[in-house]
Amino acid sequence: MNICLKYCGGCNSRYDRNKVIEQLNKKFSNINFVTNLDQDGVCDFVIVLSGCPSSCVNHKHLNGRFGKMIIRDLKDYEDLESKLEKVIKKGAAK
């Protein structure tokens, strides 16, 4: 499963965005995290790592087969884990 990562510019980052990805790598070793879309312009799921609540990074062009989630702070991490577990189940059911 390919998960596309979109980072903001980091101008006002209020948390360690890389730590989120490190935690995800530990929990979901079967996920391939990429920063570029495949040739069709789509990946399985999109994670937008916004460093602050304003979330000004442009991500409208990024679409995941199973959706997209914007992470604005570490509080969003638990929701992301839960969402990815559901996405993995959907992907496995295909």
Phi and psi restraints in degrees (range 20) as a CNS / XPLOR table:
assign (resid 1 and name C) (resid 2 and name N)
       (resid 2 and name CA) (resid 2 and name C) 1.0 -102.9 20.0 2
assign (resid 2 and name N) (resid 2 and name CA)
       (resid 2 and name C) (resid 3 and name N) 1.0 124.6 20.0 2
assign (resid 2 and name C) (resid 3 and name N)
       (resid 3 and name CA) (resid 3 and name C) 1.0 -111.6 20.0 2
assign (resid 3 and name N) (resid 3 and name CA)
       (resid 3 and name C) (resid 4 and name N) 1.0 121.2 20.0 2
assign (resid 3 and name C) (resid 4 and name N)
       (resid 4 and name CA) (resid 4 and name C) 1.0 -87.6 20.0 2
assign (resid 4 and name N) (resid 4 and name CA)
       (resid 4 and name C) (resid 5 and name N) 1.0 129.9 20.0 2
assign (resid 4 and name C) (resid 5 and name N)
       (resid 5 and name CA) (resid 5 and name C) 1.0 -103.9 20.0 2
assign (resid 5 and name N) (resid 5 and name CA)
       (resid 5 and name C) (resid 6 and name N) 1.0 133.2 20.0 2
assign (resid 5 and name C) (resid 6 and name N)
       (resid 6 and name CA) (resid 6 and name C) 1.0 -124.5 20.0 2
assign (resid 6 and name N) (resid 6 and name CA)
       (resid 6 and name C) (resid 7 and name N) 1.0 116.1 20.0 2
assign (resid 6 and name C) (resid 7 and name N)
       (resid 7 and name CA) (resid 7 and name C) 1.0 -94.3 20.0 2
assign (resid 7 and name N) (resid 7 and name CA)
       (resid 7 and name C) (resid 8 and name N) 1.0 146.1 20.0 2
assign (resid 7 and name C) (resid 8 and name N)
       (resid 8 and name CA) (resid 8 and name C) 1.0 -77.2 20.0 2
assign (resid 8 and name N) (resid 8 and name CA)
       (resid 8 and name C) (resid 9 and name N) 1.0 179.0 20.0 2
assign (resid 8 and name C) (resid 9 and name N)
       (resid 9 and name CA) (resid 9 and name C) 1.0 -73.1 20.0 2
assign (resid 9 and name N) (resid 9 and name CA)
       (resid 9 and name C) (resid 10 and name N) 1.0 -13.4 20.0 2
assign (resid 9 and name C) (resid 10 and name N)
       (resid 10 and name CA) (resid 10 and name C) 1.0 78.0 20.0 2
assign (resid 10 and name N) (resid 10 and name CA)
       (resid 10 and name C) (resid 11 and name N) 1.0 20.6 20.0 2
assign (resid 10 and name C) (resid 11 and name N)
       (resid 11 and name CA) (resid 11 and name C) 1.0 -69.3 20.0 2
assign (resid 11 and name N) (resid 11 and name CA)
       (resid 11 and name C) (resid 12 and name N) 1.0 -24.9 20.0 2
assign (resid 11 and name C) (resid 12 and name N)
       (resid 12 and name CA) (resid 12 and name C) 1.0 -140.9 20.0 2
assign (resid 12 and name N) (resid 12 and name CA)
       (resid 12 and name C) (resid 13 and name N) 1.0 40.0 20.0 2
assign (resid 12 and name C) (resid 13 and name N)
       (resid 13 and name CA) (resid 13 and name C) 1.0 -63.3 20.0 2
assign (resid 13 and name N) (resid 13 and name CA)
       (resid 13 and name C) (resid 14 and name N) 1.0 128.4 20.0 2
assign (resid 13 and name C) (resid 14 and name N)
       (resid 14 and name CA) (resid 14 and name C) 1.0 -109.3 20.0 2
assign (resid 14 and name N) (resid 14 and name CA)
       (resid 14 and name C) (resid 15 and name N) 1.0 3.9 20.0 2
assign (resid 14 and name C) (resid 15 and name N)
       (resid 15 and name CA) (resid 15 and name C) 1.0 -153.8 20.0 2
assign (resid 15 and name N) (resid 15 and name CA)
       (resid 15 and name C) (resid 16 and name N) 1.0 165.9 20.0 2
assign (resid 15 and name C) (resid 16 and name N)
       (resid 16 and name CA) (resid 16 and name C) 1.0 -83.9 20.0 2
assign (resid 16 and name N) (resid 16 and name CA)
       (resid 16 and name C) (resid 17 and name N) 1.0 99.8 20.0 2
assign (resid 16 and name C) (resid 17 and name N)
       (resid 17 and name CA) (resid 17 and name C) 1.0 -64.9 20.0 2
assign (resid 17 and name N) (resid 17 and name CA)
       (resid 17 and name C) (resid 18 and name N) 1.0 -35.0 20.0 2
assign (resid 17 and name C) (resid 18 and name N)
       (resid 18 and name CA) (resid 18 and name C) 1.0 -65.1 20.0 2
assign (resid 18 and name N) (resid 18 and name CA)
       (resid 18 and name C) (resid 19 and name N) 1.0 -31.1 20.0 2
assign (resid 18 and name C) (resid 19 and name N)
       (resid 19 and name CA) (resid 19 and name C) 1.0 -63.5 20.0 2
assign (resid 19 and name N) (resid 19 and name CA)
       (resid 19 and name C) (resid 20 and name N) 1.0 -35.9 20.0 2
assign (resid 19 and name C) (resid 20 and name N)
       (resid 20 and name CA) (resid 20 and name C) 1.0 -59.4 20.0 2
assign (resid 20 and name N) (resid 20 and name CA)
       (resid 20 and name C) (resid 21 and name N) 1.0 -45.5 20.0 2
assign (resid 20 and name C) (resid 21 and name N)
       (resid 21 and name CA) (resid 21 and name C) 1.0 -67.9 20.0 2
assign (resid 21 and name N) (resid 21 and name CA)
       (resid 21 and name C) (resid 22 and name N) 1.0 -38.3 20.0 2
assign (resid 21 and name C) (resid 22 and name N)
       (resid 22 and name CA) (resid 22 and name C) 1.0 -59.9 20.0 2
assign (resid 22 and name N) (resid 22 and name CA)
       (resid 22 and name C) (resid 23 and name N) 1.0 -44.1 20.0 2
assign (resid 22 and name C) (resid 23 and name N)
       (resid 23 and name CA) (resid 23 and name C) 1.0 -64.2 20.0 2
assign (resid 23 and name N) (resid 23 and name CA)
       (resid 23 and name C) (resid 24 and name N) 1.0 -41.1 20.0 2
assign (resid 23 and name C) (resid 24 and name N)
       (resid 24 and name CA) (resid 24 and name C) 1.0 -64.7 20.0 2
assign (resid 24 and name N) (resid 24 and name CA)
       (resid 24 and name C) (resid 25 and name N) 1.0 -40.5 20.0 2
assign (resid 24 and name C) (resid 25 and name N)
       (resid 25 and name CA) (resid 25 and name C) 1.0 -60.6 20.0 2
assign (resid 25 and name N) (resid 25 and name CA)
       (resid 25 and name C) (resid 26 and name N) 1.0 -37.8 20.0 2
assign (resid 25 and name C) (resid 26 and name N)
       (resid 26 and name CA) (resid 26 and name C) 1.0 -68.0 20.0 2
assign (resid 26 and name N) (resid 26 and name CA)
       (resid 26 and name C) (resid 27 and name N) 1.0 -43.2 20.0 2
assign (resid 26 and name C) (resid 27 and name N)
       (resid 27 and name CA) (resid 27 and name C) 1.0 -79.1 20.0 2
assign (resid 27 and name N) (resid 27 and name CA)
       (resid 27 and name C) (resid 28 and name N) 1.0 -36.5 20.0 2
assign (resid 27 and name C) (resid 28 and name N)
       (resid 28 and name CA) (resid 28 and name C) 1.0 -120.7 20.0 2
assign (resid 28 and name N) (resid 28 and name CA)
       (resid 28 and name C) (resid 29 and name N) 1.0 75.9 20.0 2
assign (resid 28 and name C) (resid 29 and name N)
       (resid 29 and name CA) (resid 29 and name C) 1.0 -70.0 20.0 2
assign (resid 29 and name N) (resid 29 and name CA)
       (resid 29 and name C) (resid 30 and name N) 1.0 -15.0 20.0 2
assign (resid 29 and name C) (resid 30 and name N)
       (resid 30 and name CA) (resid 30 and name C) 1.0 -89.3 20.0 2
assign (resid 30 and name N) (resid 30 and name CA)
       (resid 30 and name C) (resid 31 and name N) 1.0 2.9 20.0 2
assign (resid 30 and name C) (resid 31 and name N)
       (resid 31 and name CA) (resid 31 and name C) 1.0 -98.1 20.0 2
assign (resid 31 and name N) (resid 31 and name CA)
       (resid 31 and name C) (resid 32 and name N) 1.0 137.8 20.0 2
assign (resid 31 and name C) (resid 32 and name N)
       (resid 32 and name CA) (resid 32 and name C) 1.0 -102.6 20.0 2
assign (resid 32 and name N) (resid 32 and name CA)
       (resid 32 and name C) (resid 33 and name N) 1.0 112.5 20.0 2
assign (resid 32 and name C) (resid 33 and name N)
       (resid 33 and name CA) (resid 33 and name C) 1.0 -89.1 20.0 2
assign (resid 33 and name N) (resid 33 and name CA)
       (resid 33 and name C) (resid 34 and name N) 1.0 127.3 20.0 2
assign (resid 33 and name C) (resid 34 and name N)
       (resid 34 and name CA) (resid 34 and name C) 1.0 -128.0 20.0 2
assign (resid 34 and name N) (resid 34 and name CA)
       (resid 34 and name C) (resid 35 and name N) 1.0 155.7 20.0 2
assign (resid 34 and name C) (resid 35 and name N)
       (resid 35 and name CA) (resid 35 and name C) 1.0 -108.4 20.0 2
assign (resid 35 and name N) (resid 35 and name CA)
       (resid 35 and name C) (resid 36 and name N) 1.0 -1.8 20.0 2
assign (resid 35 and name C) (resid 36 and name N)
       (resid 36 and name CA) (resid 36 and name C) 1.0 -125.0 20.0 2
assign (resid 36 and name N) (resid 36 and name CA)
       (resid 36 and name C) (resid 37 and name N) 1.0 142.4 20.0 2
assign (resid 36 and name C) (resid 37 and name N)
       (resid 37 and name CA) (resid 37 and name C) 1.0 -73.7 20.0 2
assign (resid 37 and name N) (resid 37 and name CA)
       (resid 37 and name C) (resid 38 and name N) 1.0 160.1 20.0 2
assign (resid 37 and name C) (resid 38 and name N)
       (resid 38 and name CA) (resid 38 and name C) 1.0 -71.8 20.0 2
assign (resid 38 and name N) (resid 38 and name CA)
       (resid 38 and name C) (resid 39 and name N) 1.0 179.3 20.0 2
assign (resid 38 and name C) (resid 39 and name N)
       (resid 39 and name CA) (resid 39 and name C) 1.0 -63.2 20.0 2
assign (resid 39 and name N) (resid 39 and name CA)
       (resid 39 and name C) (resid 40 and name N) 1.0 -20.7 20.0 2
assign (resid 39 and name C) (resid 40 and name N)
       (resid 40 and name CA) (resid 40 and name C) 1.0 -82.6 20.0 2
assign (resid 40 and name N) (resid 40 and name CA)
       (resid 40 and name C) (resid 41 and name N) 1.0 -8.4 20.0 2
assign (resid 40 and name C) (resid 41 and name N)
       (resid 41 and name CA) (resid 41 and name C) 1.0 80.7 20.0 2
assign (resid 41 and name N) (resid 41 and name CA)
       (resid 41 and name C) (resid 42 and name N) 1.0 18.0 20.0 2
assign (resid 41 and name C) (resid 42 and name N)
       (resid 42 and name CA) (resid 42 and name C) 1.0 -137.4 20.0 2
assign (resid 42 and name N) (resid 42 and name CA)
       (resid 42 and name C) (resid 43 and name N) 1.0 147.7 20.0 2
assign (resid 42 and name C) (resid 43 and name N)
       (resid 43 and name CA) (resid 43 and name C) 1.0 -128.7 20.0 2
assign (resid 43 and name N) (resid 43 and name CA)
       (resid 43 and name C) (resid 44 and name N) 1.0 -179.0 20.0 2
assign (resid 43 and name C) (resid 44 and name N)
       (resid 44 and name CA) (resid 44 and name C) 1.0 -69.5 20.0 2
assign (resid 44 and name N) (resid 44 and name CA)
       (resid 44 and name C) (resid 45 and name N) 1.0 -39.3 20.0 2
assign (resid 44 and name C) (resid 45 and name N)
       (resid 45 and name CA) (resid 45 and name C) 1.0 -154.1 20.0 2
assign (resid 45 and name N) (resid 45 and name CA)
       (resid 45 and name C) (resid 46 and name N) 1.0 149.7 20.0 2
assign (resid 45 and name C) (resid 46 and name N)
       (resid 46 and name CA) (resid 46 and name C) 1.0 -117.2 20.0 2
assign (resid 46 and name N) (resid 46 and name CA)
       (resid 46 and name C) (resid 47 and name N) 1.0 132.0 20.0 2
assign (resid 46 and name C) (resid 47 and name N)
       (resid 47 and name CA) (resid 47 and name C) 1.0 -114.8 20.0 2
assign (resid 47 and name N) (resid 47 and name CA)
       (resid 47 and name C) (resid 48 and name N) 1.0 120.9 20.0 2
assign (resid 47 and name C) (resid 48 and name N)
       (resid 48 and name CA) (resid 48 and name C) 1.0 -100.4 20.0 2
assign (resid 48 and name N) (resid 48 and name CA)
       (resid 48 and name C) (resid 49 and name N) 1.0 113.8 20.0 2
assign (resid 48 and name C) (resid 49 and name N)
       (resid 49 and name CA) (resid 49 and name C) 1.0 -95.4 20.0 2
assign (resid 49 and name N) (resid 49 and name CA)
       (resid 49 and name C) (resid 50 and name N) 1.0 90.7 20.0 2
assign (resid 49 and name C) (resid 50 and name N)
       (resid 50 and name CA) (resid 50 and name C) 1.0 -90.9 20.0 2
assign (resid 50 and name N) (resid 50 and name CA)
       (resid 50 and name C) (resid 51 and name N) 1.0 132.4 20.0 2
assign (resid 50 and name C) (resid 51 and name N)
       (resid 51 and name CA) (resid 51 and name C) 1.0 -76.7 20.0 2
assign (resid 51 and name N) (resid 51 and name CA)
       (resid 51 and name C) (resid 52 and name N) 1.0 -13.1 20.0 2
assign (resid 51 and name C) (resid 52 and name N)
       (resid 52 and name CA) (resid 52 and name C) 1.0 -151.8 20.0 2
assign (resid 52 and name N) (resid 52 and name CA)
       (resid 52 and name C) (resid 53 and name N) 1.0 172.6 20.0 2
assign (resid 52 and name C) (resid 53 and name N)
       (resid 53 and name CA) (resid 53 and name C) 1.0 -63.9 20.0 2
assign (resid 53 and name N) (resid 53 and name CA)
       (resid 53 and name C) (resid 54 and name N) 1.0 -20.9 20.0 2
assign (resid 53 and name C) (resid 54 and name N)
       (resid 54 and name CA) (resid 54 and name C) 1.0 -68.8 20.0 2
assign (resid 54 and name N) (resid 54 and name CA)
       (resid 54 and name C) (resid 55 and name N) 1.0 -28.6 20.0 2
assign (resid 54 and name C) (resid 55 and name N)
       (resid 55 and name CA) (resid 55 and name C) 1.0 46.6 20.0 2
assign (resid 55 and name N) (resid 55 and name CA)
       (resid 55 and name C) (resid 56 and name N) 1.0 57.2 20.0 2
assign (resid 55 and name C) (resid 56 and name N)
       (resid 56 and name CA) (resid 56 and name C) 1.0 -85.5 20.0 2
assign (resid 56 and name N) (resid 56 and name CA)
       (resid 56 and name C) (resid 57 and name N) 1.0 -3.2 20.0 2
assign (resid 56 and name C) (resid 57 and name N)
       (resid 57 and name CA) (resid 57 and name C) 1.0 -64.6 20.0 2
assign (resid 57 and name N) (resid 57 and name CA)
       (resid 57 and name C) (resid 58 and name N) 1.0 137.8 20.0 2
assign (resid 57 and name C) (resid 58 and name N)
       (resid 58 and name CA) (resid 58 and name C) 1.0 -79.4 20.0 2
assign (resid 58 and name N) (resid 58 and name CA)
       (resid 58 and name C) (resid 59 and name N) 1.0 119.4 20.0 2
assign (resid 58 and name C) (resid 59 and name N)
       (resid 59 and name CA) (resid 59 and name C) 1.0 -137.2 20.0 2
assign (resid 59 and name N) (resid 59 and name CA)
       (resid 59 and name C) (resid 60 and name N) 1.0 9.6 20.0 2
assign (resid 59 and name C) (resid 60 and name N)
       (resid 60 and name CA) (resid 60 and name C) 1.0 -58.2 20.0 2
assign (resid 60 and name N) (resid 60 and name CA)
       (resid 60 and name C) (resid 61 and name N) 1.0 -32.2 20.0 2
assign (resid 60 and name C) (resid 61 and name N)
       (resid 61 and name CA) (resid 61 and name C) 1.0 -79.7 20.0 2
assign (resid 61 and name N) (resid 61 and name CA)
       (resid 61 and name C) (resid 62 and name N) 1.0 -8.4 20.0 2
assign (resid 61 and name C) (resid 62 and name N)
       (resid 62 and name CA) (resid 62 and name C) 1.0 -94.8 20.0 2
assign (resid 62 and name N) (resid 62 and name CA)
       (resid 62 and name C) (resid 63 and name N) 1.0 124.7 20.0 2
assign (resid 62 and name C) (resid 63 and name N)
       (resid 63 and name CA) (resid 63 and name C) 1.0 -133.0 20.0 2
assign (resid 63 and name N) (resid 63 and name CA)
       (resid 63 and name C) (resid 64 and name N) 1.0 135.7 20.0 2
assign (resid 63 and name C) (resid 64 and name N)
       (resid 64 and name CA) (resid 64 and name C) 1.0 -107.3 20.0 2
assign (resid 64 and name N) (resid 64 and name CA)
       (resid 64 and name C) (resid 65 and name N) 1.0 146.0 20.0 2
assign (resid 64 and name C) (resid 65 and name N)
       (resid 65 and name CA) (resid 65 and name C) 1.0 -56.8 20.0 2
assign (resid 65 and name N) (resid 65 and name CA)
       (resid 65 and name C) (resid 66 and name N) 1.0 -33.0 20.0 2
assign (resid 65 and name C) (resid 66 and name N)
       (resid 66 and name CA) (resid 66 and name C) 1.0 -112.1 20.0 2
assign (resid 66 and name N) (resid 66 and name CA)
       (resid 66 and name C) (resid 67 and name N) 1.0 15.9 20.0 2
assign (resid 66 and name C) (resid 67 and name N)
       (resid 67 and name CA) (resid 67 and name C) 1.0 112.4 20.0 2
assign (resid 67 and name N) (resid 67 and name CA)
       (resid 67 and name C) (resid 68 and name N) 1.0 -166.4 20.0 2
assign (resid 67 and name C) (resid 68 and name N)
       (resid 68 and name CA) (resid 68 and name C) 1.0 -149.4 20.0 2
assign (resid 68 and name N) (resid 68 and name CA)
       (resid 68 and name C) (resid 69 and name N) 1.0 148.4 20.0 2
assign (resid 68 and name C) (resid 69 and name N)
       (resid 69 and name CA) (resid 69 and name C) 1.0 -138.7 20.0 2
assign (resid 69 and name N) (resid 69 and name CA)
       (resid 69 and name C) (resid 70 and name N) 1.0 136.4 20.0 2
assign (resid 69 and name C) (resid 70 and name N)
       (resid 70 and name CA) (resid 70 and name C) 1.0 -101.6 20.0 2
assign (resid 70 and name N) (resid 70 and name CA)
       (resid 70 and name C) (resid 71 and name N) 1.0 125.8 20.0 2
assign (resid 70 and name C) (resid 71 and name N)
       (resid 71 and name CA) (resid 71 and name C) 1.0 -102.8 20.0 2
assign (resid 71 and name N) (resid 71 and name CA)
       (resid 71 and name C) (resid 72 and name N) 1.0 117.9 20.0 2
assign (resid 71 and name C) (resid 72 and name N)
       (resid 72 and name CA) (resid 72 and name C) 1.0 -106.0 20.0 2
assign (resid 72 and name N) (resid 72 and name CA)
       (resid 72 and name C) (resid 73 and name N) 1.0 -21.0 20.0 2
assign (resid 72 and name C) (resid 73 and name N)
       (resid 73 and name CA) (resid 73 and name C) 1.0 -161.7 20.0 2
assign (resid 73 and name N) (resid 73 and name CA)
       (resid 73 and name C) (resid 74 and name N) 1.0 175.4 20.0 2
assign (resid 73 and name C) (resid 74 and name N)
       (resid 74 and name CA) (resid 74 and name C) 1.0 -64.7 20.0 2
assign (resid 74 and name N) (resid 74 and name CA)
       (resid 74 and name C) (resid 75 and name N) 1.0 -21.8 20.0 2
assign (resid 74 and name C) (resid 75 and name N)
       (resid 75 and name CA) (resid 75 and name C) 1.0 -63.2 20.0 2
assign (resid 75 and name N) (resid 75 and name CA)
       (resid 75 and name C) (resid 76 and name N) 1.0 -26.3 20.0 2
assign (resid 75 and name C) (resid 76 and name N)
       (resid 76 and name CA) (resid 76 and name C) 1.0 -75.1 20.0 2
assign (resid 76 and name N) (resid 76 and name CA)
       (resid 76 and name C) (resid 77 and name N) 1.0 -11.6 20.0 2
assign (resid 76 and name C) (resid 77 and name N)
       (resid 77 and name CA) (resid 77 and name C) 1.0 -61.2 20.0 2
assign (resid 77 and name N) (resid 77 and name CA)
       (resid 77 and name C) (resid 78 and name N) 1.0 -44.8 20.0 2
assign (resid 77 and name C) (resid 78 and name N)
       (resid 78 and name CA) (resid 78 and name C) 1.0 -61.2 20.0 2
assign (resid 78 and name N) (resid 78 and name CA)
       (resid 78 and name C) (resid 79 and name N) 1.0 -41.3 20.0 2
assign (resid 78 and name C) (resid 79 and name N)
       (resid 79 and name CA) (resid 79 and name C) 1.0 -62.8 20.0 2
assign (resid 79 and name N) (resid 79 and name CA)
       (resid 79 and name C) (resid 80 and name N) 1.0 -38.2 20.0 2
assign (resid 79 and name C) (resid 80 and name N)
       (resid 80 and name CA) (resid 80 and name C) 1.0 -64.3 20.0 2
assign (resid 80 and name N) (resid 80 and name CA)
       (resid 80 and name C) (resid 81 and name N) 1.0 -44.9 20.0 2
assign (resid 80 and name C) (resid 81 and name N)
       (resid 81 and name CA) (resid 81 and name C) 1.0 -57.1 20.0 2
assign (resid 81 and name N) (resid 81 and name CA)
       (resid 81 and name C) (resid 82 and name N) 1.0 -47.4 20.0 2
assign (resid 81 and name C) (resid 82 and name N)
       (resid 82 and name CA) (resid 82 and name C) 1.0 -61.8 20.0 2
assign (resid 82 and name N) (resid 82 and name CA)
       (resid 82 and name C) (resid 83 and name N) 1.0 -43.8 20.0 2
assign (resid 82 and name C) (resid 83 and name N)
       (resid 83 and name CA) (resid 83 and name C) 1.0 -62.8 20.0 2
assign (resid 83 and name N) (resid 83 and name CA)
       (resid 83 and name C) (resid 84 and name N) 1.0 -43.7 20.0 2
assign (resid 83 and name C) (resid 84 and name N)
       (resid 84 and name CA) (resid 84 and name C) 1.0 -64.9 20.0 2
assign (resid 84 and name N) (resid 84 and name CA)
       (resid 84 and name C) (resid 85 and name N) 1.0 -36.4 20.0 2
assign (resid 84 and name C) (resid 85 and name N)
       (resid 85 and name CA) (resid 85 and name C) 1.0 -60.0 20.0 2
assign (resid 85 and name N) (resid 85 and name CA)
       (resid 85 and name C) (resid 86 and name N) 1.0 -41.5 20.0 2
assign (resid 85 and name C) (resid 86 and name N)
       (resid 86 and name CA) (resid 86 and name C) 1.0 -67.6 20.0 2
assign (resid 86 and name N) (resid 86 and name CA)
       (resid 86 and name C) (resid 87 and name N) 1.0 -41.2 20.0 2
assign (resid 86 and name C) (resid 87 and name N)
       (resid 87 and name CA) (resid 87 and name C) 1.0 -62.7 20.0 2
assign (resid 87 and name N) (resid 87 and name CA)
       (resid 87 and name C) (resid 88 and name N) 1.0 -41.8 20.0 2
assign (resid 87 and name C) (resid 88 and name N)
       (resid 88 and name CA) (resid 88 and name C) 1.0 -62.8 20.0 2
assign (resid 88 and name N) (resid 88 and name CA)
       (resid 88 and name C) (resid 89 and name N) 1.0 -41.9 20.0 2
assign (resid 88 and name C) (resid 89 and name N)
       (resid 89 and name CA) (resid 89 and name C) 1.0 -62.9 20.0 2
assign (resid 89 and name N) (resid 89 and name CA)
       (resid 89 and name C) (resid 90 and name N) 1.0 -42.6 20.0 2
assign (resid 89 and name C) (resid 90 and name N)
       (resid 90 and name CA) (resid 90 and name C) 1.0 -63.0 20.0 2
assign (resid 90 and name N) (resid 90 and name CA)
       (resid 90 and name C) (resid 91 and name N) 1.0 -43.8 20.0 2
assign (resid 90 and name C) (resid 91 and name N)
       (resid 91 and name CA) (resid 91 and name C) 1.0 -64.4 20.0 2
assign (resid 91 and name N) (resid 91 and name CA)
       (resid 91 and name C) (resid 92 and name N) 1.0 -37.2 20.0 2
assign (resid 91 and name C) (resid 92 and name N)
       (resid 92 and name CA) (resid 92 and name C) 1.0 -71.0 20.0 2
assign (resid 92 and name N) (resid 92 and name CA)
       (resid 92 and name C) (resid 93 and name N) 1.0 -27.3 20.0 2
assign (resid 92 and name C) (resid 93 and name N)
       (resid 93 and name CA) (resid 93 and name C) 1.0 -77.3 20.0 2
assign (resid 93 and name N) (resid 93 and name CA)
       (resid 93 and name C) (resid 94 and name N) 1.0 -13.3 20.0 2
